[in-house]
Amino acid sequence: MEFDEDDSVVLHDKHSEFDGKTGTITQVVETMFGDATYTVSFDDGQEVGISADQLDPAEAEVSTDESSAASE
């Protein structure tokens, strides 16, 4: 799966302090082999050189404005 800058993702890397946390992609770099690596920023740091297989899309948050408007 490919990701773009500003996408919210969940990191899966048991060796990272950010394993299981949601972050935002801040940079996409294409390698000479045509693969992309990502820089992911979290509230308290960042990870660089992350491959796509270590990332999952973050669950979309439901807007409370829409749900409260529907109940009115």
N, C-alpha and C positions, 0 to 999 in steps of 0.2 A: 504494500500500500504506500502511496505517496502522500506527503503532507506539504502544506504551504506555510509560509510565515504567518504568524498570528493564530494558527490552529492550536486548540487546546488538546493536549495529549496526556496519557498516563504512561510513565516510564516503568519498564520491567527489567531490572538489573539487580540481581541479588548482591552485587558488590558495591552498589551505589547507596549513599545515604538517602537518596531521593527515590528509592525503590517503592513503587506503589503510589507515588504522589503525582498530582496533576500539575502540569506546567504549560508554558506557552512556547511554541517554536519561534525563536528570534532570528535564526539564520539557517539557510539551506545551502549546502556546498556540494557540488557535483564532483565526484572523484574522476580520475582519468579512466576508470573502468565503466563510467556511465551510471554508477550508483550514487545515491544522495546520502550525505550524512547531515545530521541536524545538531544545532545548538538549542538546548531547551532551558528556559529560565524558570526558576521556582521562586517562591516568596523569600527564601533564605539562601539563594545561590543559583548556580547553573551547572549543567553538564554539557560537554563539548564532544563532538565526534560520535554521536549516537546514531546507530543504524535503524532503518525503518522496522526491522523485525523486533526491536526492543520497545516499540511504541504501539499503543492502541489509542484510537480516538477517545477523547473524554466524553462522557455522557452529556448530552445537551441538557442544560438547565431549563426547567419550565418557568416561564415568567409568571410571577404572582399577579401582575397587572392584568393579564389576559384572563386568568381564572377568576379573579374577583369581579371583573367586568361582566363575565358570563353569568355570574350568580345574581347580578342586580336586576 
